[in-house]
Amino acid sequence: MTILKKILKTIVIILLILFPFLGGALLSKHTPYTEGNSMTIFVALYLVLVFVVLLSLIFITTKYKHSFVQPVLPGILLFVLGCVMTGIAGLAVAPDLSIKMLEHPEREHFRYILLFIGALFYGLFFVQLLTKNVLQLNNRFKWVMIILFALTMTELLWEFSYHYFYPEGLKNWIDKGNKAEDFAKSYDNWRSIITGAIGRFLIYVLMLWLSLRLYKIHRIAIWSLIINTFLCVLGIVSSIAFFLYGAYNIETPKEFGFLILFIIPGLPFLIMYWIGIALLTKTNKLTTSEPKPINQNIN
């Protein structure tokens, strides 16, 4: 690969890494949280953007099949997670947990519909990975990964369902004569905090293992391993801190307040998307379009 090609490839990777933020910035001008903007128009623009991007990706990976390490399907499935995060970034604001939420509950419903879609493609990715044994794991380690995946998938579906109905829960709370500002503490009780913390811990451990394994079998580059390891370690630390808060009311020092970012539901999807980018941009050194056969399983 010439120096010019390496430079161009690096620029493409950087742009793809930033895609959810760049696409989100483009959509943010139409966010339904801004007075006068339509939810319908925002969703329509978002769907058009996603359609164009995914169609382009499928066209490129099909037309230039020889340039990609096969199979490309796992990378494409993870790329969808980037599209999910683009929509969330396009909303441009954090969830509105005040009583004003009841004026437009569809905003928060849309946010969690996107996360449900993200969970679906997260699941499809691991199903593809494990059924095809792309990671070349022996049966013992394969079953360990299956269990970790099943636990994280279950927690994600429970969490997204739980928070999807937050507006309805707030309305019922107010209808019973309670104060709106007291609802968050009641809804996000210690059980939900501990469950979320355990779920985050497991998903960060799973993503760390996935990154290490993909690097070992030469499916991702070193830059991806470094970024993912750094973020997953911070995520694991954040999960432990969140668990201690929920279980024992031990608060994290203010200096480490940034760790709360790793509890945000979409952040694991963003890391998984970056793993997908690493898979799709891995240079294929083979001259044939057929994937290299796997002769034996390795641990």
C-alpha positions as protocol buffer text, in pm:
chain_id: "A"
residue {
  index: 1
  type: MET
  ca { x: 0 y: 0 z: 0 }
}
residue {
  index: 2
  type: THR
  ca { x: 145 y: 335 z: -106 }
}
residue {
  index: 3
  type: ILE
  ca { x: 180 y: 627 z: 134 }
}
residue {
  index: 4
  type: LEU
  ca { x: -101 y: 816 z: -46 }
}
residue {
  index: 5
  type: LYS
  ca { x: -337 y: 520 z: -10 }
}
residue {
  index: 6
  type: LYS
  ca { x: -250 y: 490 z: 359 }
}
residue {
  index: 7
  type: ILE
  ca { x: -324 y: 860 z: 410 }
}
residue {
  index: 8
  type: LEU
  ca { x: -657 y: 833 z: 227 }
}
residue {
  index: 9
  type: LYS
  ca { x: -750 y: 521 z: 422 }
}
residue {
  index: 10
  type: THR
  ca { x: -669 y: 698 z: 750 }
}
residue {
  index: 11
  type: ILE
  ca { x: -889 y: 994 z: 653 }
}
residue {
  index: 12
  type: VAL
  ca { x: -1175 y: 759 z: 562 }
}
residue {
  index: 13
  type: ILE
  ca { x: -1143 y: 575 z: 895 }
}
residue {
  index: 14
  type: ILE
  ca { x: -1148 y: 903 z: 1090 }
}
residue {
  index: 15
  type: LEU
  ca { x: -1456 y: 1022 z: 902 }
}
residue {
  index: 16
  type: LEU
  ca { x: -1631 y: 691 z: 962 }
}
residue {
  index: 17
  type: ILE
  ca { x: -1544 y: 704 z: 1333 }
}
residue {
  index: 18
  type: LEU
  ca { x: -1695 y: 1052 z: 1350 }
}
residue {
  index: 19
  type: PHE
  ca { x: -1994 y: 967 z: 1130 }
}
residue {
  index: 20
  type: PRO
  ca { x: -2252 y: 941 z: 1415 }
}
residue {
  index: 21
  type: PHE
  ca { x: -2148 y: 1286 z: 1538 }
}
residue {
  index: 22
  type: LEU
  ca { x: -2127 y: 1443 z: 1193 }
}
residue {
  index: 23
  type: GLY
  ca { x: -2461 y: 1296 z: 1090 }
}
residue {
  index: 24
  type: GLY
  ca { x: -2609 y: 1394 z: 1425 }
}
residue {
  index: 25
  type: ALA
  ca { x: -2490 y: 1751 z: 1381 }
}
residue {
  index: 26
  type: LEU
  ca { x: -2657 y: 1761 z: 1040 }
}
residue {
  index: 27
  type: LEU
  ca { x: -2985 y: 1634 z: 1184 }
}
residue {
  index: 28
  type: SER
  ca { x: -2970 y: 1846 z: 1500 }
}
residue {
  index: 29
  type: LYS
  ca { x: -3094 y: 2151 z: 1311 }
}
residue {
  index: 30
  type: HIS
  ca { x: -3426 y: 1969 z: 1281 }
}
residue {
  index: 31
  type: THR
  ca { x: -3440 y: 1820 z: 1632 }
}
residue {
  index: 32
  type: PRO
  ca { x: -3799 y: 1795 z: 1758 }
}
residue {
  index: 33
  type: TYR
  ca { x: -3684 y: 1937 z: 2091 }
}
residue {
  index: 34
  type: THR
  ca { x: -3658 y: 2280 z: 1925 }
}
residue {
  index: 35
  type: GLU
  ca { x: -3984 y: 2469 z: 1926 }
}
residue {
  index: 36
  type: GLY
  ca { x: -4142 y: 2470 z: 1581 }
}
residue {
  index: 37
  type: ASN
  ca { x: -3961 y: 2162 z: 1450 }
}
residue {
  index: 38
  type: SER
  ca { x: -4169 y: 1862 z: 1349 }
}
residue {
  index: 39
  type: MET
  ca { x: -4106 y: 1512 z: 1478 }
}
residue {
  index: 40
  type: THR
  ca { x: -4231 y: 1373 z: 1148 }
}
residue {
  index: 41
  type: ILE
  ca { x: -3983 y: 1576 z: 943 }
}
residue {
  index: 42
  type: PHE
  ca { x: -3696 y: 1479 z: 1174 }
}
residue {
  index: 43
  type: VAL
  ca { x: -3776 y: 1107 z: 1141 }
}
residue {
  index: 44
  type: ALA
  ca { x: -3816 y: 1137 z: 763 }
}
residue {
  index: 45
  type: LEU
  ca { x: -3480 y: 1312 z: 722 }
}
residue {
  index: 46
  type: TYR
  ca { x: -3314 y: 1059 z: 950 }
}
residue {
  index: 47
  type: LEU
  ca { x: -3454 y: 764 z: 752 }
}
residue {
  index: 48
  type: VAL
  ca { x: -3341 y: 918 z: 422 }
}
residue {
  index: 49
  type: LEU
  ca { x: -2990 y: 968 z: 560 }
}
residue {
  index: 50
  type: VAL
  ca { x: -2973 y: 612 z: 691 }
}
residue {
  index: 51
  type: PHE
  ca { x: -3109 y: 470 z: 364 }
}
residue {
  index: 52
  type: VAL
  ca { x: -2851 y: 654 z: 153 }
}
residue {
  index: 53
  type: VAL
  ca { x: -2561 y: 562 z: 381 }
}
residue {
  index: 54
  type: LEU
  ca { x: -2650 y: 193 z: 412 }
}
residue {
  index: 55
  type: LEU
  ca { x: -2724 y: 162 z: 40 }
}
residue {
  index: 56
  type: SER
  ca { x: -2383 y: 314 z: -36 }
}
residue {
  index: 57
  type: LEU
  ca { x: -2212 y: 77 z: 206 }
}
residue {
  index: 58
  type: ILE
  ca { x: -2379 y: -230 z: 59 }
}
residue {
  index: 59
  type: PHE
  ca { x: -2295 y: -116 z: -296 }
}
residue {
  index: 60
  type: ILE
  ca { x: -1928 y: -58 z: -211 }
}
residue {
  index: 61
  type: THR
  ca { x: -1882 y: -385 z: -20 }
}
residue {
  index: 62
  type: THR
  ca { x: -2047 y: -574 z: -305 }
}
residue {
  index: 63
  type: LYS
  ca { x: -1879 y: -406 z: -603 }
}
residue {
  index: 64
  type: TYR
  ca { x: -1533 y: -407 z: -445 }
}
residue {
  index: 65
  type: LYS
  ca { x: -1569 y: -740 z: -265 }
}
residue {
  index: 66
  type: HIS
  ca { x: -1203 y: -832 z: -323 }
}
residue {
  index: 67
  type: SER
  ca { x: -1092 y: -531 z: -119 }
}
residue {
  index: 68
  type: PHE
  ca { x: -1269 y: -644 z: 199 }
}
residue {
  index: 69
  type: VAL
  ca { x: -1182 y: -923 z: 438 }
}
residue {
  index: 70
  type: GLN
  ca { x: -1470 y: -1168 z: 418 }
}
residue {
  index: 71
  type: PRO
  ca { x: -1726 y: -1208 z: 558 }
}
residue {
  index: 72
  type: VAL
  ca { x: -1833 y: -841 z: 568 }
}
residue {
  index: 73
  type: LEU
  ca { x: -2178 y: -906 z: 715 }
}
residue {
  index: 74
  type: PRO
  ca { x: -2065 y: -872 z: 1082 }
}
residue {
  index: 75
  type: GLY
  ca { x: -1915 y: -532 z: 1004 }
}
residue {
  index: 76
  type: ILE
  ca { x: -2229 y: -418 z: 821 }
}
residue {
  index: 77
  type: LEU
  ca { x: -2448 y: -526 z: 1113 }
}
residue {
  index: 78
  type: LEU
  ca { x: -2236 y: -319 z: 1351 }
}
residue {
  index: 79
  type: PHE
  ca { x: -2241 y: -25 z: 1110 }
}
residue {
  index: 80
  type: VAL
  ca { x: -2616 y: -5 z: 1168 }
}
residue {
  index: 81
  type: LEU
  ca { x: -2537 y: 73 z: 1532 }
}
residue {
  index: 82
  type: GLY
  ca { x: -2362 y: 386 z: 1406 }
}
residue {
  index: 83
  type: CYS
  ca { x: -2682 y: 482 z: 1226 }
}
residue {
  index: 84
  type: VAL
  ca { x: -2873 y: 431 z: 1551 }
}
residue {
  index: 85
  type: MET
  ca { x: -2631 y: 659 z: 1735 }
}
residue {
  index: 86
  type: THR
  ca { x: -2663 y: 916 z: 1455 }
}
residue {
  index: 87
  type: GLY
  ca { x: -3034 y: 943 z: 1525 }
}
residue {
  index: 88
  type: ILE
  ca { x: -2978 y: 978 z: 1899 }
}
residue {
  index: 89
  type: ALA
  ca { x: -2704 y: 1239 z: 1845 }
}
residue {
  index: 90
  type: GLY
  ca { x: -2942 y: 1420 z: 1609 }
}
residue {
  index: 91
  type: LEU
  ca { x: -3191 y: 1469 z: 1892 }
}
residue {
  index: 92
  type: ALA
  ca { x: -2919 y: 1698 z: 2030 }
}
residue {
  index: 93
  type: VAL
  ca { x: -3035 y: 1694 z: 2392 }
}
residue {
  index: 94
  type: ALA
  ca { x: -3049 y: 1451 z: 2683 }
}
residue {
  index: 95
  type: PRO
  ca { x: -3384 y: 1295 z: 2776 }
}
residue {
  index: 96
  type: ASP
  ca { x: -3628 y: 1546 z: 2922 }
}
residue {
  index: 97
  type: LEU
  ca { x: -3727 y: 1391 z: 3256 }
}
residue {
  index: 98
  type: SER
  ca { x: -3935 y: 1687 z: 3371 }
}
residue {
  index: 99
  type: ILE
  ca { x: -4312 y: 1711 z: 3360 }
}
residue {
  index: 100
  type: LYS
  ca { x: -4275 y: 1871 z: 3015 }
}
residue {
  index: 101
  type: MET
  ca { x: -4202 y: 1521 z: 2888 }
}
residue {
  index: 102
  type: LEU
  ca { x: -4575 y: 1452 z: 2900 }
}
residue {
  index: 103
  type: GLU
  ca { x: -4638 y: 1716 z: 2632 }
}
residue {
  index: 104
  type: HIS
  ca { x: -4432 y: 1518 z: 2379 }
}
residue {
  index: 105
  type: PRO
  ca { x: -4374 y: 1160 z: 2500 }
}
residue {
  index: 106
  type: GLU
  ca { x: -4309 y: 1052 z: 2142 }
}
residue {
  index: 107
  type: ARG
  ca { x: -3964 y: 1212 z: 2162 }
}
residue {
  index: 108
  type: GLU
  ca { x: -3847 y: 975 z: 2434 }
}
residue {
  index: 109
  type: HIS
  ca { x: -4031 y: 683 z: 2274 }
}
residue {
  index: 110
  type: PHE
  ca { x: -3840 y: 744 z: 1950 }
}
residue {
  index: 111
  type: ARG
  ca { x: -3510 y: 752 z: 2140 }
}
residue {
  index: 112
  type: TYR
  ca { x: -3576 y: 409 z: 2288 }
}
residue {
  index: 113
  type: ILE
  ca { x: -3713 y: 269 z: 1964 }
}
residue {
  index: 114
  type: LEU
  ca { x: -3372 y: 349 z: 1817 }
}
residue {
  index: 115
  type: LEU
  ca { x: -3203 y: 174 z: 2109 }
}
residue {
  index: 116
  type: PHE
  ca { x: -3428 y: -130 z: 2058 }
}
residue {
  index: 117
  type: ILE
  ca { x: -3315 y: -139 z: 1693 }
}
residue {
  index: 118
  type: GLY
  ca { x: -2957 y: -114 z: 1815 }
}
residue {
  index: 119
  type: ALA
  ca { x: -3013 y: -409 z: 2049 }
}
residue {
  index: 120
  type: LEU
  ca { x: -3158 y: -609 z: 1758 }
}
residue {
  index: 121
  type: PHE
  ca { x: -2849 y: -559 z: 1541 }
}
residue {
  index: 122
  type: TYR
  ca { x: -2621 y: -614 z: 1840 }
}
residue {
  index: 123
  type: GLY
  ca { x: -2792 y: -950 z: 1877 }
}
residue {
  index: 124
  type: LEU
  ca { x: -2774 y: -1031 z: 1505 }
}
residue {
  index: 125
  type: PHE
  ca { x: -2402 y: -955 z: 1508 }
}
residue {
  index: 126
  type: PHE
  ca { x: -2328 y: -1202 z: 1786 }
}
residue {
  index: 127
  type: VAL
  ca { x: -2556 y: -1466 z: 1634 }
}
residue {
  index: 128
  type: GLN
  ca { x: -2365 y: -1433 z: 1307 }
}
residue {
  index: 129
  type: LEU
  ca { x: -2033 y: -1437 z: 1490 }
}
residue {
  index: 130
  type: LEU
  ca { x: -2109 y: -1743 z: 1701 }
}
residue {
  index: 131
  type: THR
  ca { x: -2297 y: -1956 z: 1446 }
}
residue {
  index: 132
  type: LYS
  ca { x: -2021 y: -1909 z: 1187 }
}
residue {
  index: 133
  type: ASN
  ca { x: -1748 y: -1934 z: 1454 }
}
residue {
  index: 134
  type: VAL
  ca { x: -1579 y: -1629 z: 1307 }
}
residue {
  index: 135
  type: LEU
  ca { x: -1375 y: -1593 z: 1627 }
}
residue {
  index: 136
  type: GLN
  ca { x: -1240 y: -1949 z: 1590 }
}
residue {
  index: 137
  type: LEU
  ca { x: -1320 y: -2036 z: 1952 }
}
residue {
  index: 138
  type: ASN
  ca { x: -1323 y: -2386 z: 2095 }
}
residue {
  index: 139
  type: ASN
  ca { x: -1650 y: -2509 z: 2245 }
}
residue {
  index: 140
  type: ARG
  ca { x: -1567 y: -2408 z: 2603 }
}
residue {
  index: 141
  type: PHE
  ca { x: -1491 y: -2045 z: 2524 }
}
residue {
  index: 142
  type: LYS
  ca { x: -1772 y: -2032 z: 2270 }
}
residue {
  index: 143
  type: TRP
  ca { x: -2024 y: -2125 z: 2539 }
}
residue {
  index: 144
  type: VAL
  ca { x: -1880 y: -1867 z: 2777 }
}
residue {
  index: 145
  type: MET
  ca { x: -1931 y: -1600 z: 2511 }
}
residue {
  index: 146
  type: ILE
  ca { x: -2284 y: -1727 z: 2439 }
}
residue {
  index: 147
  type: ILE
  ca { x: -2372 y: -1693 z: 2808 }
}
residue {
  index: 148
  type: LEU
  ca { x: -2225 y: -1342 z: 2829 }
}
residue {
  index: 149
  type: PHE
  ca { x: -2410 y: -1238 z: 2514 }
}
residue {
  index: 150
  type: ALA
  ca { x: -2741 y: -1382 z: 2642 }
}
residue {
  index: 151
  type: LEU
  ca { x: -2707 y: -1201 z: 2975 }
}
residue {
  index: 152
  type: THR
  ca { x: -2620 y: -866 z: 2816 }
}
residue {
  index: 153
  type: MET
  ca { x: -2897 y: -897 z: 2556 }
}
residue {
  index: 154
  type: THR
  ca { x: -3151 y: -976 z: 2827 }
}
residue {
  index: 155
  type: GLU
  ca { x: -3043 y: -678 z: 3036 }
}
residue {
  index: 156
  type: LEU
  ca { x: -3053 y: -439 z: 2738 }
}
residue {
  index: 157
  type: LEU
  ca { x: -3406 y: -546 z: 2642 }
}
residue {
  index: 158
  type: TRP
  ca { x: -3525 y: -514 z: 3002 }
}
residue {
  index: 159
  type: GLU
  ca { x: -3360 y: -173 z: 3045 }
}
residue {
  index: 160
  type: PHE
  ca { x: -3494 y: -27 z: 2720 }
}
residue {
  index: 161
  type: SER
  ca { x: -3844 y: -157 z: 2794 }
}
residue {
  index: 162
  type: TYR
  ca { x: -3828 y: -16 z: 3145 }
}
residue {
  index: 163
  type: HIS
  ca { x: -3728 y: 332 z: 3032 }
}
residue {
  index: 164
  type: TYR
  ca { x: -3951 y: 333 z: 2723 }
}
residue {
  index: 165
  type: PHE
  ca { x: -4251 y: 357 z: 2956 }
}
residue {
  index: 166
  type: TYR
  ca { x: -4101 y: 635 z: 3169 }
}
residue {
  index: 167
  type: PRO
  ca { x: -4353 y: 896 z: 3042 }
}
residue {
  index: 168
  type: GLU
  ca { x: -4645 y: 666 z: 3123 }
}
residue {
  index: 169
  type: GLY
  ca { x: -4501 y: 600 z: 3466 }
}
residue {
  index: 170
  type: LEU
  ca { x: -4461 y: 972 z: 3530 }
}
residue {
  index: 171
  type: LYS
  ca { x: -4822 y: 1038 z: 3429 }
}
residue {
  index: 172
  type: ASN
  ca { x: -4953 y: 767 z: 3662 }
}
residue {
  index: 173
  type: TRP
  ca { x: -4736 y: 906 z: 3942 }
}
residue {
  index: 174
  type: ILE
  ca { x: -4880 y: 1256 z: 3900 }
}
residue {
  index: 175
  type: ASP
  ca { x: -5235 y: 1125 z: 3865 }
}
residue {
  index: 176
  type: LYS
  ca { x: -5197 y: 973 z: 4211 }
}
residue {
  index: 177
  type: GLY
  ca { x: -5125 y: 1318 z: 4354 }
}
residue {
  index: 178
  type: ASN
  ca { x: -4746 y: 1285 z: 4383 }
}
residue {
  index: 179
  type: LYS
  ca { x: -4493 y: 1554 z: 4293 }
}
residue {
  index: 180
  type: ALA
  ca { x: -4332 y: 1519 z: 3952 }
}
residue {
  index: 181
  type: GLU
  ca { x: -3985 y: 1603 z: 4084 }
}
residue {
  index: 182
  type: ASP
  ca { x: -3998 y: 1301 z: 4319 }
}
residue {
  index: 183
  type: PHE
  ca { x: -4069 y: 1052 z: 4043 }
}
residue {
  index: 184
  type: ALA
  ca { x: -3712 y: 999 z: 3919 }
}
residue {
  index: 185
  type: LYS
  ca { x: -3591 y: 877 z: 4259 }
}
residue {
  index: 186
  type: SER
  ca { x: -3882 y: 638 z: 4283 }
}
residue {
  index: 187
  type: TYR
  ca { x: -3847 y: 506 z: 3927 }
}
residue {
  index: 188
  type: ASP
  ca { x: -3469 y: 472 z: 3922 }
}
residue {
  index: 189
  type: ASN
  ca { x: -3456 y: 273 z: 4245 }
}
residue {
  index: 190
  type: TRP
  ca { x: -3168 y: 62 z: 4373 }
}
residue {
  index: 191
  type: ARG
  ca { x: -3290 y: -248 z: 4186 }
}
residue {
  index: 192
  type: SER
  ca { x: -3278 y: -76 z: 3846 }
}
residue {
  index: 193
  type: ILE
  ca { x: -2940 y: 83 z: 3927 }
}
residue {
  index: 194
  type: ILE
  ca { x: -2782 y: -248 z: 4032 }
}
residue {
  index: 195
  type: THR
  ca { x: -2929 y: -433 z: 3734 }
}
residue {
  index: 196
  type: GLY
  ca { x: -2802 y: -165 z: 3496 }
}
residue {
  index: 197
  type: ALA
  ca { x: -2458 y: -168 z: 3658 }
}
residue {
  index: 198
  type: ILE
  ca { x: -2426 y: -545 z: 3623 }
}
residue {
  index: 199
  type: GLY
  ca { x: -2544 y: -525 z: 3263 }
}
residue {
  index: 200
  type: ARG
  ca { x: -2289 y: -256 z: 3178 }
}
residue {
  index: 201
  type: PHE
  ca { x: -2011 y: -451 z: 3349 }
}
residue {
  index: 202
  type: LEU
  ca { x: -2087 y: -763 z: 3146 }
}
residue {
  index: 203
  type: ILE
  ca { x: -2117 y: -582 z: 2813 }
}
residue {
  index: 204
  type: TYR
  ca { x: -1787 y: -398 z: 2861 }
}
residue {
  index: 205
  type: VAL
  ca { x: -1616 y: -725 z: 2955 }
}
residue {
  index: 206
  type: LEU
  ca { x: -1768 y: -889 z: 2646 }
}
residue {
  index: 207
  type: MET
  ca { x: -1657 y: -605 z: 2416 }
}
residue {
  index: 208
  type: LEU
  ca { x: -1306 y: -613 z: 2562 }
}
residue {
  index: 209
  type: TRP
  ca { x: -1281 y: -987 z: 2504 }
}
residue {
  index: 210
  type: LEU
  ca { x: -1424 y: -944 z: 2153 }
}
residue {
  index: 211
  type: SER
  ca { x: -1166 y: -679 z: 2064 }
}
residue {
  index: 212
  type: LEU
  ca { x: -876 y: -886 z: 2198 }
}
residue {
  index: 213
  type: ARG
  ca { x: -997 y: -1190 z: 2008 }
}
residue {
  index: 214
  type: LEU
  ca { x: -1054 y: -1007 z: 1679 }
}
residue {
  index: 215
  type: TYR
  ca { x: -706 y: -859 z: 1702 }
}
residue {
  index: 216
  type: LYS
  ca { x: -552 y: -1199 z: 1776 }
}
residue {
  index: 217
  type: ILE
  ca { x: -704 y: -1350 z: 1460 }
}
residue {
  index: 218
  type: HIS
  ca { x: -599 y: -1042 z: 1258 }
}
residue {
  index: 219
  type: ARG
  ca { x: -948 y: -909 z: 1188 }
}
residue {
  index: 220
  type: ILE
  ca { x: -896 y: -560 z: 1334 }
}
residue {
  index: 221
  type: ALA
  ca { x: -600 y: -323 z: 1343 }
}
residue {
  index: 222
  type: ILE
  ca { x: -404 y: -218 z: 1652 }
}
residue {
  index: 223
  type: TRP
  ca { x: -568 y: 127 z: 1664 }
}
residue {
  index: 224
  type: SER
  ca { x: -905 y: -36 z: 1724 }
}
residue {
  index: 225
  type: LEU
  ca { x: -771 y: -260 z: 2000 }
}
residue {
  index: 226
  type: ILE
  ca { x: -611 y: 37 z: 2181 }
}
residue {
  index: 227
  type: ILE
  ca { x: -923 y: 255 z: 2166 }
}
residue {
  index: 228
  type: ASN
  ca { x: -1160 y: -27 z: 2263 }
}
residue {
  index: 229
  type: THR
  ca { x: -941 y: -149 z: 2549 }
}
residue {
  index: 230
  type: PHE
  ca { x: -912 y: 202 z: 2693 }
}
residue {
  index: 231
  type: LEU
  ca { x: -1287 y: 268 z: 2671 }
}
residue {
  index: 232
  type: CYS
  ca { x: -1390 y: -76 z: 2796 }
}
residue {
  index: 233
  type: VAL
  ca { x: -1161 y: -55 z: 3100 }
}
residue {
  index: 234
  type: LEU
  ca { x: -1313 y: 283 z: 3185 }
}
residue {
  index: 235
  type: GLY
  ca { x: -1657 y: 130 z: 3132 }
}
residue {
  index: 236
  type: ILE
  ca { x: -1579 y: -156 z: 3370 }
}
residue {
  index: 237
  type: VAL
  ca { x: -1456 y: 88 z: 3636 }
}
residue {
  index: 238
  type: SER
  ca { x: -1767 y: 301 z: 3583 }
}
residue {
  index: 239
  type: SER
  ca { x: -1993 y: -4 z: 3617 }
}
residue {
  index: 240
  type: ILE
  ca { x: -1831 y: -100 z: 3947 }
}
residue {
  index: 241
  type: ALA
  ca { x: -1870 y: 257 z: 4077 }
}
residue {
  index: 242
  type: PHE
  ca { x: -2235 y: 261 z: 3969 }
}
residue {
  index: 243
  type: PHE
  ca { x: -2295 y: -72 z: 4143 }
}
residue {
  index: 244
  type: LEU
  ca { x: -2139 y: 55 z: 4466 }
}
residue {
  index: 245
  type: TYR
  ca { x: -2367 y: 359 z: 4451 }
}
residue {
  index: 246
  type: GLY
  ca { x: -2680 y: 152 z: 4398 }
}
residue {
  index: 247
  type: ALA
  ca { x: -2595 y: -120 z: 4650 }
}
residue {
  index: 248
  type: TYR
  ca { x: -2416 y: 74 z: 4926 }
}
residue {
  index: 249
  type: ASN
  ca { x: -2484 y: 441 z: 4844 }
}
residue {
  index: 250
  type: ILE
  ca { x: -2111 y: 500 z: 4794 }
}
residue {
  index: 251
  type: GLU
  ca { x: -2077 y: 805 z: 4571 }
}
residue {
  index: 252
  type: THR
  ca { x: -1799 y: 848 z: 4317 }
}
residue {
  index: 253
  type: PRO
  ca { x: -1561 y: 1140 z: 4384 }
}
residue {
  index: 254
  type: LYS
  ca { x: -1646 y: 1448 z: 4179 }
}
residue {
  index: 255
  type: GLU
  ca { x: -1311 y: 1424 z: 3999 }
}
residue {
  index: 256
  type: PHE
  ca { x: -1436 y: 1101 z: 3838 }
}
residue {
  index: 257
  type: GLY
  ca { x: -1781 y: 1231 z: 3750 }
}
residue {
  index: 258
  type: PHE
  ca { x: -1709 y: 1176 z: 3380 }
}
residue {
  index: 259
  type: LEU
  ca { x: -1743 y: 802 z: 3439 }
}
residue {
  index: 260
  type: ILE
  ca { x: -2122 y: 844 z: 3433 }
}
residue {
  index: 261
  type: LEU
  ca { x: -2089 y: 880 z: 3055 }
}
residue {
  index: 262
  type: PHE
  ca { x: -2015 y: 507 z: 3035 }
}
residue {
  index: 263
  type: ILE
  ca { x: -2355 y: 427 z: 3189 }
}
residue {
  index: 264
  type: ILE
  ca { x: -2537 y: 602 z: 2902 }
}
residue {
  index: 265
  type: PRO
  ca { x: -2725 y: 326 z: 2713 }
}
residue {
  index: 266
  type: GLY
  ca { x: -2590 y: 419 z: 2372 }
}
residue {
  index: 267
  type: LEU
  ca { x: -2218 y: 426 z: 2454 }
}
residue {
  index: 268
  type: PRO
  ca { x: -2164 y: 47 z: 2424 }
}
residue {
  index: 269
  type: PHE
  ca { x: -2334 y: 65 z: 2084 }
}
residue {
  index: 270
  type: LEU
  ca { x: -2093 y: 339 z: 1980 }
}
residue {
  index: 271
  type: ILE
  ca { x: -1795 y: 122 z: 2077 }
}
residue {
  index: 272
  type: MET
  ca { x: -1946 y: -173 z: 1891 }
}
residue {
  index: 273
  type: TYR
  ca { x: -1991 y: 52 z: 1587 }
}
residue {
  index: 274
  type: TRP
  ca { x: -1621 y: 140 z: 1599 }
}
residue {
  index: 275
  type: ILE
  ca { x: -1541 y: -232 z: 1609 }
}
residue {
  index: 276
  type: GLY
  ca { x: -1753 y: -261 z: 1295 }
}
residue {
  index: 277
  type: ILE
  ca { x: -1551 y: 15 z: 1129 }
}
residue {
  index: 278
  type: ALA
  ca { x: -1231 y: -170 z: 1216 }
}
residue {
  index: 279
  type: LEU
  ca { x: -1373 y: -487 z: 1057 }
}
residue {
  index: 280
  type: LEU
  ca { x: -1482 y: -309 z: 739 }
}
residue {
  index: 281
  type: THR
  ca { x: -1156 y: -117 z: 693 }
}
residue {
  index: 282
  type: LYS
  ca { x: -920 y: -408 z: 754 }
}
residue {
  index: 283
  type: THR
  ca { x: -711 y: -446 z: 439 }
}
residue {
  index: 284
  type: ASN
  ca { x: -759 y: -770 z: 249 }
}
residue {
  index: 285
  type: LYS
  ca { x: -417 y: -899 z: 148 }
}
residue {
  index: 286
  type: LEU
  ca { x: -563 y: -1194 z: -41 }
}
residue {
  index: 287
  type: THR
  ca { x: -611 y: -1180 z: -415 }
}
residue {
  index: 288
  type: THR
  ca { x: -915 y: -1407 z: -408 }
}
residue {
  index: 289
  type: SER
  ca { x: -1262 y: -1303 z: -306 }
}
residue {
  index: 290
  type: GLU
  ca { x: -1317 y: -1625 z: -113 }
}
residue {
  index: 291
  type: PRO
  ca { x: -1259 y: -1616 z: 263 }
}
residue {
  index: 292
  type: LYS
  ca { x: -958 y: -1805 z: 392 }
}
residue {
  index: 293
  type: PRO
  ca { x: -1080 y: -2142 z: 524 }
}
residue {
  index: 294
  type: ILE
  ca { x: -1043 y: -2218 z: 892 }
}
residue {
  index: 295
  type: ASN
  ca { x: -856 y: -2545 z: 934 }
}
residue {
  index: 296
  type: GLN
  ca { x: -862 y: -2566 z: 1309 }
}
residue {
  index: 297
  type: ASN
  ca { x: -1003 y: -2401 z: 1616 }
}
residue {
  index: 298
  type: ILE
  ca { x: -776 y: -2216 z: 1851 }
}
residue {
  index: 299
  type: ASN
  ca { x: -844 y: -2088 z: 2199 }
}
